[in-house]
Amino acid sequence: MSPVTASHVETWADFLPSTLGYRHPPVDLLAVARHRKIKQLGFRLMVPRAVLVPVDKGFEAYLRDSVSRDVNIAEAEPSNLLTHQQRFSLAHEIAHTFFFKLSDAIPVPVKVNNSFELEKLCNRVASRILVPAELLRQEIKREVGESERVDAAFVRSAAAKFRTSIEVLIGRLRVVEPSNCFERCVLLVRRIEGDAVICASYFGAGLLTVLPSPVKFTRLTDWFADFPRCVIDGAGASEWKTSRMGRSVRFVKMDLSSGGDFLLQVETSSPSC
């Protein structure tokens, strides 16, 4: 794609905690931005979610917001400065700094063969910046002990600690702790057109005896045909039980504050691993 390889940038993100000396979430994105020569950060009323502007010996970054203002990037990141989407957008632009020649007075973008693949790479790196593998493993050990005990409550709590979206947190769980045999699944689901769509999932392989592995953007009722629409449409927490392949399956729904999204925890009655 360019002289800078995907593995190089992703490895850089993995080593950020030791490079910048932080041991607990959340990641201070302003410190990471300074580390990548971003000298100015501001909010602007604009169409794109974020833009990166090369300037003399560095960059300026701007995030979409209804109120235009500048940020003192020399300080630590305040807890209420950025929304989850703005944090992801800034981390994405930080990843883009690797695809400039920094030897010139004003950084010059390097030629890439596939801009679509570059955007996907910067999304992956943004997730790694926000949820470093080392810190996520520590959080799992501290809160639940081991990956097989990860549930919807942990997902929600960890996302809040890392100041990131639940979708990003679940995506990082799939990468950081991919091998598991527990009989539990945590889904992020979004209501749409009288149904619901799976946006992210952390799936225990032990469930494969009763359920197929969820596929992103699949409708919930296509994944599990018998899932009742009253549970999808209902507000607040709810629980539903059924049987599949001779096994009892329990669904626990947890509404989220973000519009029509909810978490769905699925588990069998008796974990086998």
C-alpha positions as CSV (number, residue, x, y, z in Angstrom):
1,M,0.0,0.0,0.0
2,S,2.9,2.4,0.9
3,P,6.4,2.3,2.4
4,V,4.6,2.2,5.8
5,T,3.1,-1.2,6.3
6,A,-0.2,-2.0,8.1
7,S,1.7,-4.2,10.6
8,H,4.1,-1.4,11.4
9,V,1.2,1.1,12.3
10,E,-0.8,-1.5,14.2
11,T,2.3,-2.6,16.2
12,W,2.9,1.1,17.0
13,A,-0.6,1.4,18.4
14,D,-0.1,-1.8,20.5
15,F,3.0,-0.3,22.1
16,L,1.4,3.1,22.9
17,P,0.8,2.3,26.6
18,S,4.5,1.6,27.2
19,T,5.6,4.4,24.9
20,L,3.6,7.1,26.6
21,G,3.6,5.5,30.1
22,Y,0.0,5.0,30.9
23,R,-1.3,1.9,32.7
24,H,-5.1,2.4,33.0
25,P,-7.9,3.4,30.6
26,P,-8.9,5.8,29.2
27,V,-6.2,6.7,26.7
28,D,-5.3,10.4,26.7
29,L,-5.9,11.1,23.0
30,L,-4.4,14.6,23.2
31,A,-1.1,13.1,24.4
32,V,-1.2,10.6,21.5
33,A,-1.9,13.5,19.1
34,R,1.0,15.4,20.3
35,H,3.2,12.3,20.0
36,R,2.3,12.3,16.3
37,K,3.1,16.0,15.8
38,I,-0.5,17.3,15.8
39,K,-0.1,20.8,17.0
40,Q,-3.6,22.2,16.9
41,L,-7.0,20.6,17.6
42,G,-10.3,22.4,17.0
43,F,-14.0,21.9,16.5
44,R,-15.7,23.2,13.3
45,L,-19.1,23.1,11.8
46,M,-18.4,21.0,8.7
47,V,-19.6,18.1,6.7
48,P,-16.8,15.5,7.3
49,R,-16.4,14.1,10.7
50,A,-12.7,15.1,10.9
51,V,-10.0,16.5,8.7
52,L,-6.2,16.4,9.0
53,V,-4.3,19.5,7.7
54,P,-0.5,19.4,7.1
55,V,1.3,22.5,8.5
56,D,4.8,23.5,9.1
57,K,6.5,20.5,10.9
58,G,3.3,18.8,11.8
59,F,-0.5,18.8,11.5
60,E,-3.7,20.4,12.6
61,A,-6.8,18.3,13.2
62,Y,-10.4,19.5,13.2
63,L,-13.5,17.6,14.4
64,R,-17.1,18.2,13.4
65,D,-19.1,20.0,16.0
66,S,-22.0,22.4,16.2
67,V,-19.9,25.0,18.0
68,S,-16.5,26.2,16.5
69,R,-13.7,26.5,19.1
70,D,-10.1,25.5,19.6
71,V,-8.6,23.2,22.2
72,N,-5.4,23.6,24.3
73,I,-3.8,20.4,23.0
74,A,-0.9,20.8,25.5
75,E,-3.1,19.8,28.4
76,A,-4.4,16.4,29.4
77,E,-7.6,15.3,27.7
78,P,-10.7,16.4,29.8
79,S,-13.2,13.6,30.4
80,N,-16.0,15.6,28.8
81,L,-14.2,17.1,25.9
82,L,-14.9,14.6,23.1
83,T,-17.9,12.3,22.3
84,H,-17.2,8.7,21.5
85,Q,-17.5,9.4,17.8
86,Q,-15.2,12.4,18.1
87,R,-12.6,10.3,19.9
88,F,-12.8,7.6,17.2
89,S,-12.5,10.3,14.5
90,L,-9.4,11.9,16.1
91,A,-7.8,8.5,16.6
92,H,-8.5,7.8,12.9
93,E,-6.8,11.0,11.9
94,I,-3.8,10.2,14.1
95,A,-3.4,6.9,12.2
96,H,-3.4,8.9,9.0
97,T,-0.3,10.8,10.1
98,F,1.8,7.7,9.3
99,F,1.0,8.2,5.6
100,F,2.8,11.5,5.2
101,K,6.5,12.2,4.6
102,L,7.5,14.0,7.8
103,S,11.0,14.8,6.5
104,D,9.7,17.8,4.6
105,A,8.9,21.1,6.3
106,I,5.2,20.6,5.6
107,P,4.3,16.9,5.6
108,V,3.5,15.5,2.2
109,P,1.0,12.6,1.7
110,V,2.6,9.4,0.4
111,K,1.0,7.7,-2.6
112,V,-1.2,4.7,-1.7
113,N,-2.5,2.1,-4.1
114,N,-5.9,1.7,-2.5
115,S,-7.5,4.5,-0.6
116,F,-10.4,2.3,0.6
117,E,-8.0,-0.2,2.2
118,L,-6.2,2.8,3.8
119,E,-9.4,4.0,5.4
120,K,-10.1,0.5,6.8
121,L,-6.5,0.3,8.2
122,C,-6.9,3.7,9.9
123,N,-10.2,2.5,11.4
124,R,-8.4,-0.6,12.8
125,V,-5.6,1.5,14.2
126,A,-8.1,3.9,15.7
127,S,-9.7,1.0,17.6
128,R,-6.3,-0.2,18.8
129,I,-5.4,3.3,20.0
130,L,-8.6,3.7,21.9
131,V,-8.6,0.1,23.4
132,P,-5.0,-1.1,23.6
133,A,-4.7,-4.9,23.9
134,E,-2.6,-4.8,27.1
135,L,-5.1,-2.5,28.9
136,L,-8.1,-4.5,27.8
137,R,-6.6,-7.8,29.1
138,Q,-5.9,-6.1,32.4
139,E,-9.5,-4.9,32.6
140,I,-10.8,-8.4,31.9
141,K,-8.6,-9.9,34.6
142,R,-9.5,-7.1,37.1
143,E,-13.3,-7.1,36.5
144,V,-14.2,-10.7,35.6
145,G,-11.1,-12.8,35.9
146,E,-11.1,-14.4,32.5
147,S,-12.5,-14.0,29.0
148,E,-15.2,-16.7,29.4
149,R,-16.8,-14.6,32.1
150,V,-17.2,-11.6,29.8
151,D,-20.9,-10.6,29.6
152,A,-23.0,-7.6,28.6
153,A,-22.5,-5.8,31.9
154,F,-18.7,-6.0,31.5
155,V,-18.9,-4.8,27.9
156,R,-20.9,-1.8,28.9
157,S,-18.6,-1.0,31.9
158,A,-15.4,-1.4,29.9
159,A,-16.7,0.8,27.0
160,A,-17.4,3.6,29.6
161,K,-13.9,3.2,31.1
162,F,-12.2,3.4,27.7
163,R,-14.5,6.2,26.6
164,T,-15.4,4.5,23.4
165,S,-18.4,3.0,21.8
166,I,-19.7,-0.4,22.6
167,E,-19.2,-1.4,19.0
168,V,-15.5,-0.6,19.2
169,L,-15.1,-2.4,22.5
170,I,-16.7,-5.6,21.2
171,G,-14.6,-5.4,18.1
172,R,-11.4,-5.2,20.2
173,L,-12.6,-8.2,22.4
174,R,-12.9,-10.2,19.2
175,V,-9.2,-9.4,18.3
176,V,-7.7,-9.5,21.8
177,E,-9.5,-12.6,23.2
178,P,-10.6,-14.4,20.0
179,S,-10.3,-18.0,21.3
180,N,-13.0,-19.0,23.7
181,C,-15.3,-22.0,24.3
182,F,-17.9,-20.5,26.6
183,E,-21.6,-20.8,25.8
184,R,-22.4,-17.1,25.8
185,C,-22.7,-14.4,23.2
186,V,-23.0,-10.6,23.6
187,L,-24.6,-8.7,20.7
188,L,-24.9,-5.0,19.9
189,V,-28.2,-4.7,18.1
190,R,-29.9,-1.8,16.4
191,R,-33.6,-1.5,15.8
192,I,-34.5,-0.9,12.1
193,E,-37.6,-1.2,10.0
194,G,-39.6,-3.3,12.5
195,D,-36.7,-5.6,13.1
196,A,-33.2,-5.3,14.4
197,V,-29.7,-5.6,12.8
198,I,-26.6,-7.1,14.5
199,C,-23.9,-4.4,14.6
200,A,-21.3,-6.3,16.6
201,S,-20.9,-9.6,18.5
202,Y,-18.6,-11.4,20.8
203,F,-19.5,-15.1,20.3
204,G,-18.5,-18.0,22.4
205,A,-17.7,-21.1,20.3
206,G,-19.6,-23.3,22.8
207,L,-22.8,-21.9,21.4
208,L,-22.2,-23.3,18.0
209,T,-24.1,-26.5,19.0
210,V,-27.3,-24.4,19.3
211,L,-26.7,-21.2,17.3
212,P,-24.8,-20.1,14.2
213,S,-22.1,-17.5,14.6
214,P,-23.6,-14.0,14.1
215,V,-22.7,-12.1,11.0
216,K,-22.5,-8.3,11.1
217,F,-25.4,-6.5,9.5
218,T,-27.6,-9.6,9.6
219,R,-31.1,-9.1,10.8
220,L,-31.7,-10.5,14.2
221,T,-34.7,-12.6,13.1
222,D,-32.6,-14.1,10.2
223,W,-30.0,-15.2,12.7
224,F,-32.6,-16.5,15.2
225,A,-35.9,-16.9,13.3
226,D,-38.0,-17.5,16.5
227,F,-36.9,-14.3,18.2
228,P,-40.0,-12.5,19.3
229,R,-40.6,-9.0,17.8
230,C,-42.2,-7.9,21.1
231,V,-38.8,-8.2,22.8
232,I,-37.2,-6.1,20.0
233,D,-39.9,-3.4,20.2
234,G,-40.2,-3.4,24.0
235,A,-38.5,-0.7,26.0
236,G,-36.3,-1.4,29.0
237,A,-34.7,-4.6,30.1
238,S,-36.3,-7.9,29.4
239,E,-35.6,-11.6,29.4
240,W,-36.8,-14.5,27.2
241,K,-36.1,-18.2,27.3
242,T,-36.6,-20.9,24.6
243,S,-35.1,-24.2,23.7
244,R,-32.9,-25.1,20.7
245,M,-31.4,-28.5,19.8
246,G,-32.6,-29.8,23.2
247,R,-30.8,-27.1,25.1
248,S,-32.3,-24.2,27.1
249,V,-31.3,-20.8,25.7
250,R,-31.7,-17.6,27.6
251,F,-31.8,-14.1,26.1
252,V,-31.3,-11.0,28.3
253,K,-31.9,-7.6,26.7
254,M,-30.4,-4.4,28.0
255,D,-31.5,-1.1,26.4
256,L,-28.9,1.5,25.8
257,S,-29.2,5.3,25.9
258,S,-28.2,5.7,22.2
259,G,-31.5,5.7,20.3
260,G,-32.6,2.2,19.2
261,D,-29.5,0.3,20.2
262,F,-29.6,-2.5,22.8
263,L,-27.3,-5.2,24.1
264,L,-28.4,-8.8,23.9
265,Q,-26.8,-11.5,26.0
266,V,-27.4,-15.1,24.9
267,E,-26.4,-18.1,26.9
268,T,-27.3,-21.7,27.5
269,S,-28.3,-23.0,30.9
270,S,-25.2,-25.0,31.6
271,P,-21.8,-23.8,30.3
272,S,-19.6,-26.7,29.2
273,C,-16.1,-25.2,29.1
